[in-house]
Amino acid sequence: MNLRKVIFLFSSSVIVLQSCDTDIPVVETINEKIKIENWSKEPAFVNAMPGFENLGITTLISSSDVLSGTPNFVFAGQPDGMGIMKDPQSDGYLMITNHEISKSVSRVYLDKTFKPFKGEYIVNGLGGMTRLCSASLATPAEHGFSMFLTAGESGQESMVHAINPLGSASNASDKSRIKPALGKASMENAVPLPKDISKGKTYIVIGEDQSYGSSHQSAGQLIMYVADAQGDLDSGKLYALKQTNNDYTETNIKKGNNYEVEFVEIPDAKNLTGAQINQKNIDNKAIRFSRVEDVDYRKGAGNGNEIYFTATGQSSDGVTPTEGFTMWGRIYKLVLDKNNMLKGKLELVAEGDSNPGKNLINPDNICVTENYVYIQEDGDSYYKDAAHDSYIWQMNIATKQYKPWLNMKHNRGDAAWQTAYDQTGSLKKFGSWEFGAMVDISDIIGIPDTFAVNIHSHTWQKDAFKNADGGGVNTNKEGGQIVIIRNVQR
């Protein structure tokens, strides 16, 4: 049994648990100041699946909420990538969140009880420029540097933004925070590996959310940025993943096998266009994945070289697979060689193509703990054979078995619910809503087994949600929500 030693600098109570397989006590430290309550006026948009009825689900914030410190602040729709940290200026917390469709990043202030009370935008649609999807909050404790890395996903010339989580909101329109050295692509996330693995260097794994097409034959890539100094986002080199046997076809990768892979350099990537980087990947025979939407690494000391990523899948008509690519989606495991982080072994650990519509449907975001992989679906592809809504699946790392863990609460038979949350009339479709980030906040707030989950409630639309970031460049009026989930297995 893994033991975690966590020190919290606040009033707390201590619970001593007995391990089932040893006589060593496990000490859990509880932050008594935190109140996990329904701080939002909206009900939770999710519910636990059978077998997980012990999950505690509460609403943290929704787009309709009015925060006491900033009554005019609107929490924008499509909350995707996020990070939560202690506020160094108070006894509260900061929540940094991407809002994909508005190309913006909000900062919400939470008090010592974890109640949201103030909000502002540190990136608006002018400064964001491109859709901002998943994101990673790098911290000195885990990664050796502090930065909110948010990736642009509006075509092959998009870039990663490096945002100071404590930066002034007056700089929300600043376009200069992009990092060309991390490449140009339609990117979903840029994930720095932990410092106990990076050992003084910077390793950032990037997923390219790109389908195959005649104008983009390299499809989606798994990319890695490497710099010799920790936190250096300007002077490193860029690499793309390939098989050592030069086979770049995704569907030739089968379950039950391990494949020798390596990262091959894209020379002078900092000064190349996205189109030129694509061509380099074709020349280098990089693996052509179907939309690498999210990346995460296994938690726990020394585990950060074990990386999981999604290939969301594609189909031009929602019925027919594209030759050589997953349609329904896949989850890959990549284990890097700790002695040479540019080499490793690749394995396919989960896929939806063998049981279309009833298994995985377009996995998008991913959250990896010490013992589990949480796979979040993006079912708004509306495939004809889709037989369920967007799930979060829980996969056991040891057994590779996975099962539905969380579902969207569409309440299709409830007329009042439909009136309140289906202004578009499309909530009846499977996968009408999708998940954003899922983040482990247990050690941050001092409440064990506690996670935040973001929800894109696409059909919930109000004029009051327009132009939430004040940038004046977005007319989308979707709402969104963040829920807190307790008793999550880690």
N, C-alpha and C positions, 0 to 999 in steps of 0.2 A: 504494500500500500504506500502511495506517495504521501509524504508529509510536507506541508507548506508552512513556512515560518513567515508570519506577517506581523509587522509592528505598526500600530495605528496611534497617532498622537492626538487622541481625544478621549473623552469619557467613554468607557466601554464596559461591557460585561463579558465574562468568559464562560464558555460552555466546554466541558471536557467530554469527548466522545471516545468510546472504546472501539478500536479497530476489530473487525470480524476475524481477521486472520493473524493478529499479533496481540501482544499484551501492552503494546506501546500506546499511550494515550495520544489522541489527536486533539489539539487545542484550537478552537475556533474563537476568534475575537470579534465581538459584535459591537458595532457603532450604535449606541443608544439614541443618538441625536437624529438619526435618519428615520423618516416616516414614509414607508412605502404605501402610499394612498392614491386614490383617484384624484389627482390634481387637475385633470382636464374635466370639463363639463360633458364631454362626449363619452359614450360607452366604448369599451375596447372593441376594435374591429377584428379581433382574432379569438379563437377558442382552441383549447387543448384537444388533441386527438385521443381516441380510446387507448387506455394503458398509461396515459400521462395526466390523469385527472388531478394529481397533486400539484400541478403547476399553479402558482399564484400569479394572476394577470391583473395589472392595474394600468391606468392611462396616465402618462406623464404630461403630454402636451398634444393639442390638436390645433388645426388652423383657425378654428372659431374662438379659441380662448383669448381673453383679454388679460394681459399681465399688468399687475398693479404699478410697477415702476415705469412702464412704457405702454400706456393704453393704446397708442396708435400702431404698435408693432403687430405685424401679422406673420405668423410662422407659415412660410410658403409651402406649397404642395410638393410632391415627389421628394420627400426627404430620403436621401440615399446614403452616401458615405458619411461617417460621423466619428467623433472621438469625444470622450469625457475626461476631464482632468480637475484636480484641485485648483481653486482660484488662489493664486499666490498673494492676492491683495485682500482676501477676506477669509472667513471660516466656511465659505460655500464652495461652489463648483462651477465650472464652465462646460458648456456643451457646444461643440463646433459641428455644424451639419451642412452638407451639400444639399442644394435643392436643384435637382437635375434640370428640369425644364426651364427654370428661370436663370440658369447659369450663375447661381449665386451661392454664397456661404453665410449662414447665420451664426451668431454667437448668442446663446441664451445663458443667462445667469440664474443659478439655483442657490437658494439659501442653505443653511447648515442642515435643514431637514430634508433637503432635496426637492423643494418646491420651486418651480420656475417663477421668477418675479420680474425679469427684465430681459429685453432682447434687442439686438441690432444686427446689421449686416456688415461684415468685414470684407466681403466681395459682393458686388452687385453684377447685373447682367452685362454692364459695360466692361468691368474688370475681368469677369469670368470668360467672356467672349464665346466659349463653346460649352456644350452640355457638360456638366460636372457630375460624374456618376459616383462610383465607389471612392473611398479616400482612406488615408492612414494617418493617424496622429502619432508621430515619432516623439518619444520622450527620452530625456537623458538617462533615466533609470533603466529602460529596456533597450534603447537603441544607441545611446551615446550622444544624441543631439535632439533638439526640439524643433519640430516643424509639422505643419499640417500639409500633407501632400495630396493634392486633388488633381485627378487626371481629366483632361479634355477629351470628349468623345463626339466630335462633330466632323468627322472626316479625317483623311490621312495627314493633314497638316496640323492637327491639334497637338497640344503639348501639356506637360505636367506643370502645375502651379505649385510653388512653395510659399505657403501662407504662414506668417507669424500668428499663432493662435492668440497672442496678447496684443497684436497690432491694432492701431487706431482705426475706428470705423470711418474716419475722414478719408482714408485711402481706399475706400471700397471700389472706386473706378480705376485704380492703378492697374495697368496692363503689363507692367514690367516684371512681374513676379514669375513669369514662365522660365523653365529651365531647358534650354535647347540641348544640353548634353544628355538629357534623358530621352532624347529622340522625338520624333514626330510620327504620330499614328492616331488612329481612332481608339484611344486608350480608356480602359475601364478603371484600373487601379494601379498604384505604384507603392509597393509594399517593402519597406526596409526590413532586413533581417536583423535579429537581435544581436547585441554586442558580444555576447559570449560565443557566438558563431563567427561574427565578422572580424573579431580580433584586431581592432584598430582600423580596419578598412570599412568601406561602405558598399553593401550589396543591396540593390533595390530591384525587386522582381516586378515586372510590368506585364499586364495582360492587354492584348490588342483585340478589341471587340469588333472584328471585321469578318464579314462573310466572303466566300469566294465569288468572284465575278470576272467577266472578261476584262474589266478595267482594274481589277485588283486580284491578280492571280495568286499572289502569295498568301491570300486569306489572312486568318488571325495568327499571330505569333505569341510565343512566350519569350519575353525580352528580359535581359538583366543588365543593369548598369553597375559598374564596378569602379570605385575610386580608392586610391591608396590611403586617404585620410578619412577618419570618421566624420560624417556630416558634410563632406565635400560633394556638392551637387553641380559643380561646374567643370571639373578637370578630369573626370573619369572617362572610361571607354564603354561602348554599348555592344551587346552581344545578343544573338538570337539562338534559340534551341534547335538542334538538329540531331538526327540519328547518326551514329558513326558509320552506318552502312549506306547513308545517303537516301534512304527511303523517306520521302516526305508526305506520303499519303496517310491521312489520319485513320481511316478504317482498316488499314493493314495492322494497326495496333489492336491486339486481342486481349481479352481478360485471361488471367492465369499466367501471363508471360511478363518478363522484365526485359527492357530494351536499353541498350547502352546508348547514352546521349551525351552531348557536349554543347557548350555554348561557343559559337563561332563569332568572331569579331565583325562588326560593321564599321570599317575604317572611317575616321573623320565624320562620324555620325552627327556631331554637333553642328557641322556646317552643311549638312545635306538637307534636301527637302524630304517630305514624307514619301513622295513618289520615288525619289532616288533610293531611300531606305527600303522601300518595297522591292525594288529591282535587285538590290544587294541581297535581300533575303531569298529571292528566287535563284540568284546566282549561287548562293551558298547552300542551296537545298535545305533551307530551314523547314521544320515540320509545319504543314499547313493545317492548323486547327480551325474548326468552325466556331469562331467568336469566343475568344478567351475573355470572359467577363469579369472574373474575380479570382483573387489569389490570397492565400493565407498560409501560415506556417504553424506547425505543431508547437504547442506551448510546453513549458517545463525546461529545466536546465539542460542544455546540450541538445535539445530537440529541434532547434530552429532551422536545421538543414533539411528537414522533412517538410516538403511543400505540397500543398493541394491546390488545384485550380480547376475551374469549370470550363467546358466547351459547351456553349448554350445550344448550338445546333442551328440548322437552316433548312428551309424548303421554299422554293419560289412560289408554290401554289398551295402550301399547307397540307399537301397530300403526298407528294412525291419527293423522296430524298434527293439531294444533290450528290452525284457520284463522287465517292471518295471522302465524304464528310458525314458526320453525325447529323441526324435530323432532330432527334428528341433530346439529345444532350448527353454529356459524359462528365465524369469526375476522374481526374488524373492525380496520381501521387508521384512526386519527383523527389528522390533522395540524393542530395548532393554529397560528393566526397569531401569530407572535412579537410582533407589534405590538399585537395585541388577542387575548389568550389566551381570550377568551370566544367566539371565532369560529374556524371551521376547515372542513376538508373530510373527509368520511367515505367510506370505501371498504370493500367486502366483498372480502376477499382469499382466503378459503378456506371451504369448506362441505361438509357431508356429505349433504345432502338429494338431490343429483343422482345419487348412487351409494350408495343406502342399505345400511348394514351393512358395506360394503367400503372406505369412505373414512373420514372423521372420524366418531367415535362419542362424542358428549357431551364435547367439550373442556371442561376444567375449569380447571386451573392453566395459567399461561403464563409463560415466561421469555424475555426479549428481550436479545440481545447487540448488538454493533455491526452484525453481518452476518446474523444468523439469529434466527428465532423458534422456540422449542421449545414444542410444543403437547402438554399432558399430558391424557390422557383420563380420564374418570370413567365407566367402562362399567357401573357397577352398576345402571343403569336396566333391564338385562336385556331390551332390545328383542328381539323375536322374530327379526328378520332380522339381528341382529348376527353377523358372520362372523369376528371376531377379538377377542382380549383387549384390555385397555387398553394402548394404545401411548403412547410419546412420539414425536411426529413432529418432524422437523427441516425448517423452511421457510426457503429462501434468500430474503432480503429483496429482493435485486435481481431475481431471476427469478420469484418467487412460487411456485416449484416446491417440493413437499414430499414427504417419504418417511418410512416408519417407521424410527425410530432406536433405540428401546429397547422391550423387551417384558417382561412379567411371566413369571417362571419358575414355572409351575404344575406342571410335571413330572407330568402326569396318568397316565403309564404307570409311575410309580415308586411302588410300594406303601409303601416306607419314608417317602418324602416326604409322601405323603398322610396317613399315620398321624401324622407329626410336625406338619403344618401345616394339616390340614383336620378340625378337631374338629366343624365344623358339617355337613359332608357336601356343601357347596355349591361347593367349589372346581372342580368339573367345569363349571360355567357359565362362559361367556365373560364377562370383565369382573368376576370375583368380587373382585378386588383393585383398588385405585385408587392413583393418584399424589397426593402432596401437593406441597409446594414444591420447586422446583429453583432453586438459588442458586449464582451464580458466586462462588467463594471464592479465585480465583487470586491476586488482588492482596493479599488479607488474609493468606494463609499463605505467599506467595512461591513458589508452584508454578504455572507457567503452565497455562492450559487445564484447570483443575480445578474441578469442581462437586459440590455435595451434592444428593442427591435423596431425598425422603421417600416412604415406602411405607405405605399402609394395608392391611395383610394381614388382612383382615376375618375370615377363617376360622380363623386361628391364635388359639386361645383357651385360657386357663388361669386357674384361680382365683387364682393368684399375681399376676395382673395387675390384679385388682380394686382399686378405691380407691387407685390409685397416688399420687394427689395428696394423700391424707389428708383431703380435704374431707368425705368420708362421704355424698356426695349422688349418687354414680354407681356403678352395679353392673356396667357393661360390663367385659368381661374380654378384649377383643381385645389382641393384640400389634401392634407396629409396628417399623419398621427405617429407618435412614438409611444410604445407600451413598454412597461417594465415587467419582466417575468422572473419569478422566484422559483427556487427548487430545481434549477436546471442542472442536469448531470454534467460534470466537467471531466 
